[in-house]
């Protein structure tokens, strides 16, 4: 078993242990995009658990050192990427920036907060990647500010084809600690899921935009 697979399984297990993941195929969540989802991962909950928080921070740092050794600053995506990003920047003794979802309506009306240096090599921190839209928007803001974005590092990805295409279109590299497939396997180890529920989770993953809730017997 590769170290990467070990890490993915450990992070997935930790997300489940702190109840950051909910599965509700019969009462799905609705995303801002309008998509319905039978599963929801809230990575922000990991921040409330010191052991989990420390492990994820450590793995983020190891991943950044391996994949982006020339990094000169860390940027967090508001809001979930800010606390983890700040901890990572502190550990690496690097400058920290963060990107708002929209510019402030007062003061300097900044979209990017922190000291920017033209040409600075930045790694962006996100908690969960779904379509990648908010992350790419943050990257575009950083690029417009004159910094070089090396890539995005996230805790978890749903692994949608549309996200991977969006990243490719944006010429953006990304890495994650864990993923949807690993999470579903870990979840099934802890819960006696019916074939209908498992089928629903896989159907949603294949085509989330068209997936619709339906009555499912547990």
matplotlib code that plots the C-alpha trace (Angstrom):
import matplotlib.pyplot as plt

x = [0.0, 1.4, 2.0, -0.4, -3.2, -2.5, -2.8, -6.0, -7.6, -6.4, -7.8, -11.1, -11.3, -10.7, -13.4, -15.8, -14.7, -15.3, -18.7, -17.6, -19.4, -23.1, -24.9, -28.5, -29.6, -33.3, -33.0, -30.1, -28.3, -28.7, -25.5, -25.3, -24.9, -28.4, -27.0, -28.5, -26.1, -26.6, -23.4, -21.8, -18.2, -17.5, -13.8, -14.0, -15.1, -11.6, -10.3, -12.2, -10.2, -6.5, -5.2, -7.0, -6.0, -2.4, -2.3, -3.9, -1.6, 1.5, 0.4, -0.4, 3.2, 4.8, 2.8, 3.8, 7.4, 7.3, 5.2, 6.0, 9.6, 10.0, 7.0, 7.5, 4.0, 0.8, -2.7, -5.9, -9.3, -12.0, -13.3, -12.4, -8.8, -7.8, -7.2, -5.4, -3.4, -2.3, -1.1, 0.8, 2.4, 3.4, 5.0, 6.9, 7.8, 6.3, 4.2, 0.4, -2.3, -6.0, -8.5, -12.0, -15.0, -15.7, -14.0, -14.8, -17.4, -15.4, -11.9, -9.4, -12.0, -9.3, -10.0, -6.6, -5.5, -1.8, 1.5, 1.9, 5.2, 5.2, 6.3, 6.0, 5.5, 2.3, 0.5, -3.2, -4.9, -8.5, -10.5, -12.8, -12.7, -16.1, -16.3, -13.2, -15.0, -14.3, -10.7, -10.1, -11.7, -9.2, -6.3, -7.4, -7.4, -3.9, -2.7, -4.2, -2.3, 0.9, 1.9, 2.7, 0.3, 2.2, -0.9, -3.8, -3.6, -6.9, -7.9, -10.5, -11.9, -15.2, -13.2, -15.7, -14.7, -15.9, -13.5, -10.6, -11.5, -11.9, -8.4, -7.0, -8.7, -7.2, -3.7, -3.7, -2.1, -3.9, -3.2, -5.5, -5.0, -8.1, -10.9, -14.5, -13.8, -11.7, -14.3, -17.2, -15.2, -14.3, -17.9, -19.1, -16.7, -18.5, -22.1, -24.2, -25.3, -27.9, -27.2, -29.6, -27.7, -24.3, -25.7, -27.1, -23.7, -22.0, -24.6, -24.3, -20.5, -20.8, -23.2, -23.9, -25.6, -28.3, -28.7, -32.1, -33.2, -35.5, -37.0, -34.5, -35.1, -32.2]
y = [0.0, 3.4, 6.1, 8.3, 5.7, 5.4, 9.2, 9.3, 6.5, 8.2, 11.6, 10.0, 8.1, 11.3, 13.1, 10.4, 10.3, 14.0, 13.7, 16.1, 13.8, 13.3, 10.9, 11.6, 10.2, 10.5, 14.1, 15.5, 18.7, 21.5, 23.3, 26.9, 25.7, 24.1, 20.6, 18.1, 16.0, 12.8, 13.5, 16.5, 17.0, 19.9, 20.0, 23.0, 20.7, 19.2, 22.5, 21.8, 18.6, 19.2, 15.8, 15.8, 19.4, 18.7, 15.6, 17.4, 20.4, 18.1, 16.2, 19.5, 20.6, 17.4, 17.6, 21.2, 20.5, 17.6, 19.1, 22.8, 23.1, 26.7, 28.1, 31.6, 32.3, 30.6, 31.9, 30.7, 30.8, 32.4, 31.2, 27.5, 27.8, 30.7, 28.9, 25.9, 28.1, 30.4, 27.4, 26.0, 29.4, 29.7, 26.3, 26.9, 30.5, 31.9, 35.0, 34.4, 35.9, 35.2, 35.8, 37.0, 35.6, 39.2, 42.6, 44.5, 47.3, 49.7, 50.7, 49.6, 47.3, 44.5, 41.2, 39.8, 40.6, 40.6, 41.8, 41.0, 40.9, 40.8, 37.4, 35.8, 32.0, 31.0, 27.8, 28.1, 26.2, 25.0, 22.6, 20.8, 20.9, 20.4, 22.1, 24.2, 27.4, 29.3, 28.1, 29.2, 32.6, 33.0, 32.0, 34.5, 37.3, 36.3, 36.2, 39.6, 40.9, 39.8, 36.6, 33.2, 30.5, 27.2, 25.2, 24.4, 21.9, 20.7, 18.4, 16.6, 16.3, 14.9, 14.2, 15.4, 15.4, 19.0, 20.1, 18.4, 20.0, 23.4, 23.1, 22.1, 25.1, 27.4, 25.8, 25.0, 22.1, 20.6, 18.0, 16.6, 14.6, 12.4, 11.8, 10.8, 7.1, 6.6, 8.3, 6.2, 3.0, 4.1, 5.1, 1.7, 0.0, 1.8, 1.6, -1.2, 0.5, -0.9, -1.6, 1.2, 3.7, 2.7, 2.8, 6.3, 7.5, 6.2, 7.5, 11.0, 10.9, 10.0, 12.8, 15.2, 17.8, 15.4, 13.4, 13.8, 12.6, 9.6, 7.5, 5.0, 2.2, 2.0]
z = [0.0, -1.0, 1.5, -0.5, -0.2, 3.5, 4.0, 1.9, 4.1, 7.3, 6.4, 5.2, 8.5, 10.5, 8.6, 9.5, 13.2, 13.7, 11.9, 9.1, 6.6, 6.4, 4.0, 3.3, -0.1, 0.8, 2.1, 0.0, 0.5, -2.1, -3.2, -4.3, -7.8, -7.6, -7.6, -5.2, -3.2, -1.1, 0.8, 2.3, 3.6, 5.9, 6.3, 8.7, 11.5, 11.6, 13.1, 16.3, 17.0, 17.8, 16.9, 13.6, 12.9, 13.6, 11.4, 8.4, 8.8, 8.9, 5.8, 4.0, 4.8, 3.6, 0.3, -0.3, 0.4, -2.1, -4.9, -4.5, -3.1, -4.5, -2.7, -1.2, 0.3, 1.3, 0.4, 1.9, 0.2, 2.3, 4.5, 5.0, 3.6, 5.9, 9.3, 7.8, 5.5, 8.3, 10.4, 7.4, 6.7, 10.3, 10.4, 7.1, 8.2, 5.0, 4.4, 4.5, 2.3, 1.9, -0.8, -0.2, -2.1, -3.1, -2.5, 0.6, 0.1, 2.3, 3.2, 0.6, -1.0, -1.2, -2.7, -1.7, 1.9, 3.0, 1.7, -2.0, -3.9, -7.7, -9.0, -5.6, -5.9, -4.0, -3.1, -2.4, 0.4, 0.2, 2.3, -0.2, -4.0, -5.7, -9.1, -8.3, -9.1, -6.0, -5.9, -9.5, -8.8, -6.0, -8.2, -10.9, -8.2, -7.2, -10.7, -11.5, -8.4, -10.0, -8.1, -9.6, -8.4, -8.3, -7.5, -5.1, -2.2, -0.6, 2.1, 0.0, -3.5, -4.8, -7.9, -10.5, -14.1, -14.4, -11.6, -13.3, -16.6, -15.0, -13.4, -16.8, -18.5, -15.8, -16.3, -12.6, -10.8, -7.8, -5.1, -2.4, 0.8, 0.3, -2.2, -2.6, -3.6, -0.5, 1.7, 0.5, 1.1, 4.6, 5.2, 4.0, 6.5, 9.4, 8.2, 6.8, 3.6, 1.4, -2.3, -3.2, -1.1, -2.5, -6.0, -5.4, -4.1, -7.2, -9.6, -8.0, -8.4, -12.1, -13.0, -10.1, -12.3, -13.3, -10.1, -8.5, -5.0, -4.8, -2.1, -0.8, 1.7, 4.2]

ax = plt.figure().add_subplot(projection="3d")
ax.plot(x, y, z, "-o")
ax.set_aspect("equal")
plt.show()
